[in-house]
Amino acid sequence: MKIIDIICSAGKTGFYFDDQRAIKAGAGHDGFDYVGEPVTEGFTRIRQAGESISVMFILEDGQVAHGDCAAVQYSGAGGRDPLFLASDFIPVIKNEIAPKLIGRDVNEFRPLAEEVDTMELNGNRLHTAIRYGLSQAILDAAAKVNKMTMAEIIKKEYATDVTIKRLPLFTQSGDDRKNNADKMIIKGADIMPHALINHVETKLGKDGSILRDYVKWLSDRVLKLRESEDYMPIFHIDVYGTMGVAFDQDITKQADLLAELEEAAKPFHLRIEGPMDLEEREGTVEALSALTAELDRRGINVELVADEWCNTLEDIKLFADRKAGHVVQIKTPDLGGVNNIAEAVLYCNEKGIGSYVGGTCNETNRSAEVTTNIAMACGALQVLAKPGMGVDEGIMIVGNEMNRVEALVNSRK
């Protein structure tokens, strides 16, 4: 089955593009907006609506396969590709890339996805968002041609030998970390609440006491609101490097706090994402590896999740090889082609480290559905409820997609 035409449409994502450099430089809030001028090239304001491009492949038999090009919230930061605006990139897809794909066969996913992921224009690789969306469309096309779910295509082509089933779902609270925690408990979220602990003085506490009190509140809240004693969610909290800042990157002091947090979370299991950020990859890997080893040595039952500086497939392999964390977040748009998500999960499985198929709040319903299929096919540890910065949309989109895929696969047994 061949592609006979490619059509693009502009769209919105589930969150916003934020100029991280301007925010770090001290931009203040004005309601939901920020005050001040943007700093990063391409931004017209510090916070602006997230944009996407739906790429639709028209197949010979009239079917339409599609994927969404989308980029992370902090586009243009940390060495990432520039701000992804639909008006800038639709002409690129239409005039430069579509002619290379029209007429191509889509009976298989992997060969064409890998080709697109390494494709260059004028000596440069395609924007990560473009590679992300095109590879989603290729996967959808292969699934439609073969009359399978996207998960079954991945399982077949990567020979994963896993049972395709629903995975634990991780939900985000944003700053409304108490009200949204209640929503998560009512909806039975498997893993919660993210909590957005991104400031030492107001959210972590200089000695970690604010976070410790929140974790204890969260444990008490689940025990109070849950409908069954069988409901035992995992607590997963992202601290954005604030632990390292609070304790001057001291491994022993951070481990002491993590031991206290383990007690505060009981009877629930705790994961802490991004305990430190050394502002560069090697230093962060080394520090996270040391803290992981210290927790293991002392028998502190808290899992560390790698996030900062763990962006590309190469980064993920490095963190996994060095045991920098017990779990690695796979930030799906940063990997470009979704074929790299499969490679990353399978590599983590091989190395005995957990793989968390995450991404960004600034995705679309389509990118969330496609990446969820890949996570299920490769046996990831958990998946992110996305898009959006809350529990409402993402838990519906990702949770319902997992249920649909599992039901379809089971119907064929």
N, C-alpha and C positions, 0 to 999 in steps of 0.2 A: 504494500500500500504506500502510495507516494503523497507528498504534500503538493497541492496544486496552487495554493495561494496562502499568503500570510496577511492578516489584518490586525491592526493595533488600535486600542482605545485607551484614552487617559482615564485614570481613576484616582481615588483617595485611599490612603492606608488607614489602619486602625488607631494611629496616634499622630505624632508630629515630628518634624525635623527640628532639632534644637542645636544652636551654635554653642558647642561645649566650651570652646575657648573663651567666648564672651561670658558664659556663666561662671567659669572658673576665675575669670578676671573680676568678678564681683557684681555682675548684673543682678539687680533686685527684681522682686516680683511686683506685678500690678495685677492683682487677681490671678487669673490663670496665665496671663501674659508676663513677659519680662520687660524691664525698662532699660533703655540704652540702645546703642548702635551695634549691629553685627560686626564680627571680626573675621570670620572665616569666609573665604572667597565663595561667591555664589548666593550667599544668604542675603535676603532683602530685609529681614527682621530676625531677632534672636530666636523666636519660636514661630514657625510657620507650618501650614498644613502639610502633612506627609503626602507624597504623590506616588503613584504606581502606573505601570503600563501593563494592560492585559494583552498578551500575545496569543492570537488565535490561528491555529493551523487548519486550513480547509483541506480535507482529505478527499481522495478520488471518489469515495462512495458517498460524499456529502456530509460525513460526520465532522464535527468541530472539536478539536483538542485545544486546551488552553492552559496557560500558566501566567503568573503575575510577576513582573519585574518589580522588586521592592528593595529598599535599602534600610539600614539601621537608623535609629533615632539620631545618633550622633554622627551623621554623615560628614565626611571631610575631616574627621578627627582621628588622631592616632595612626596616621599613615593610610587611612582608608581612602577609597576612591572619592571623587568630588560629589557634591550635592546632586541628587538624582531628580531632575525635573523632567516631567513628561514632554514638555514642548522642546526640550533640548535633544531628547534621545529617540523620540518616535521617528524623526527623519533618518537617524542613523540606522535604526532597525529596518525601516522601509526601503531605504536606498542602498545601503551597504551590506546588510546581513541577509535580508530576505532573498535576494538573487542567488546567494550561495546555498540556500536551503530548499527553495522551490524545486521540485523534481526529485528530492531525496527520499529514500525508502525509510519508513518508520516501523518496520516489523519488529525491530529490536531497539531497546533503549540505550544500552551502554556504549556501543561504538560511536553513535552520532553525538551523544551527550559529551563524551570525552573529547571528541573533535571540536565541538562548540566551546568547551571549557578552555581549550588551548588556542582558539582562533585569535588572530591578531588583525588589527586595522592600523595601517600606517606605522607598523612596528610596535604597537601597543596592544596588550590584551584587552578584550572587551571589558567594559565596566562590570563589576561584580553583580550588580542588580540585573543587568542584561543576561549574563550567563545563568543567573538564578532563575529568571523567568523562562528563558528559552528551554532550559533543560527540564523544567516542570512540564512544559508543553510537549516535549519529546516523550517524557514518561507517560503522560496522559494519552498521547497518540498510540504508543505501543500497547497500552492497556486496552484501548478501544479496538484496535486491530485484532488483538489476540483474545478479546472478550474475557478479560481478566480484570481484577482489581490492580491498582498500581502496586500494592504490596506484593501481590503474587508475581508480578513481573520482576521486581527486585529480588525476591526470594529465588526465582528461577535463574536469573542471569548472574547472580552473585553466589549461587549455591549455598545459601545461608543455613539451611537445615534447621530452621527454628519453627516453632509453632506460632502462627500468626494469631495474636490475641490482643485484647485490650491491655494497655500499659498503664502504670501509675501516672496520674495527671497532677502536675504542679501548677498551682494558681498564684497570681500576683495580687497584692493588696494596694500598691502605691502608698502614698502617705496616709491614707485613711485606714491605718493598719488595724484598728479595733473593729469598726463597723464592717469592714470587708472580711475580717476573720470570722465574724458571726455568719456572714453569707456563706463562707467556705464550709463552716461546720454544718449549716442547714443543708447545703447541697452535697455534703459528703465528700469534699475534696480529699484526694489521696495524700497530697503533699501540700504544705502551706507554711507561711503566708508570703514569703519573700521579704516584705516589711520595709524595704527601702531605707536601710540604716546607712545613710551617706553623710553624716555629720557627727563629729566626735562630741561636741559640747551638748547638743540638743537631742541626739538620738542614741548614741552609744553610751555616753558618759565617760569622763576622763579616766575613771577606774572600771568602766564597763557596767556600772550599776544600773543605768537607765535600760540597757538591753536586758540585763539579768532580771529586772523587775518585769519587763514586758514578756519575757519568756515564761516567767512564773504565772503571770496573768493569763497568758495563752493556754498554758496547761490547765489551769483552773477553769478557764472558759470552756474548753472542750469537754472536760469532765462534767460541767454543769449542763451544757446544751445538747450533748450527743444523745441520740435516741437508743443506742445500744452499746454495751460494753465492748462489742466486737469492733467498734469504730476506733481505730488507732492510727490517726494520721501521722506522717513524718513531718517534723518541723524543719523547714529549709529557709534559712535567713541569709540574705545578701548584705554584707557589711561594707562593701566598696572600699576595702583597704583601711578602714578606720581603726581596726584593732592594731595594726602595725603602727599607725600614726600615734595612737594613744600611748603605746608602750615603747616607742622609739625602736620598733622592729625587734624588740627583745623576745626571743623564742620562748624562754622559760615563763615570762610573765604572761604571754599570750596563752600558753598551755594552761597556766593556773586559772585564767579566766574561763577557758573552754571547759575545764573541769567543773567550775562553778555553774556554767550554763548547762552542762549535762545534768547536774542535780536539779536545777530549776525546771528543766523540761520534763523530768520524770512524771509519769511512766512512759513518756513518748520519746522516740528516737530523734536526734538532732543532727542536722547538717548545717555547716557554716560556709557560705560562698564568699570567695575573695577576701580572706582575712587581711592580706597585705598587698600593697602595690608599690614596688620599688622603682617605678617610673621607667623601667626598661625590662626587656624579656629575661635576660640571663639572671639578673639579680632576683627577679620575682620567682623564677623557677627554683633557684638555689634556696631562697628563704622558705618557699612553700614546701619544698622537699624536706627541709630540716624540721619544719613544724609538724609535717605529717609523720616523720620518723619519731619525733618526740612524743606525740600522742600515742602512737603504737607502742613505744617503749614503756610508757607509763600506764597503758591500758585504759586510756581515756576514750570512751565510746562515743566520740563525735566524729563524723565524717567531714572532711574538708573538700570543697568544690573549687576547682580551678576556673578562673574567669578572665581576669585582666591579663593581657598579653598572650592569651590563648585564643587566637582568632582564626588562623588558617589551618589547613590540613597539616602542614609542616609543624606549626606550633603545637597542635594537638598531639602529634606523634612525639614531640620533644617532651611535653609535660608527662605523657604516659610512660615514656622510657625512663624518665628520671623519678617516677613515683612522686610527682609534685601534686599532691592531692589524692584523695580516694575516688573522686568523681571528676570528670572533665566535662565542662559545658561545651557543646557544639553549637556555636552561634551561626545558625544556618545561612543567613544572607552573606556573611563574611566569607563563606567558603566558595562563593560563586556557584558553579554547577552543582546541582543536587546529587550528582554521582559521588561527589566528595563526602557527602553526609554518610552514604553507605560505607565508603572506605574508612571514614573516621570511626564509626560505630564498631565495625568489624575489627579494626586495629585495637581499639580499647578492649574489646572482648578478648582478643588474643593475649593482651598484656595483663589481663585480670584487673582492669580498672573500670569503674562505672562510667557509662556514657549517658549524658543528659542531653537529649536533643531539644535545645532551647531555641534561641532566635532573638526576636525583638518584638516589643509591643507595637512597633511601627510596620507590621506586616499586613497582609490581607487574608480574607477567609480562604482564598485559593491556595496561597503559599502555605498556610497552616495545614490545610487538608493534605497537600502533596507531601510535605515533610513528615507528617504523622504516618502516612503509609510507609515511608522508608524506615522510620523508627520501628514500626511494628514488624516489618520484614526482616530487620537485622537484629532484633532482640535488645533494644536499648533499655537502660535502667529506668528511665522516666522521660516524659515529654512535657513541654510547656504549654499551658493554656494561653493561646494567642489568637488574634491580635488583641490590642487594647491594654490599658493599665488598670485592670480590675478583674473581678471574677465573673462578671456577667456574660460578656460575649465569648471569650476564649474557651471557657469550660463547656459552653454549648457547642461551639464550632468543632473543637478538637475531640471532645468527648463523644459527640454524636457521630463524627466521622469514624472513630475507632469502633463504635458499636455497629455501624453499617458494614464496615470492612469485615469485622469478625463474623457477623451474621451471614454475609455473602460467602465467605470462605467455608464456613461450617455447613452451609446448604449444599455444597458440592462434595461433601465427604460421603 
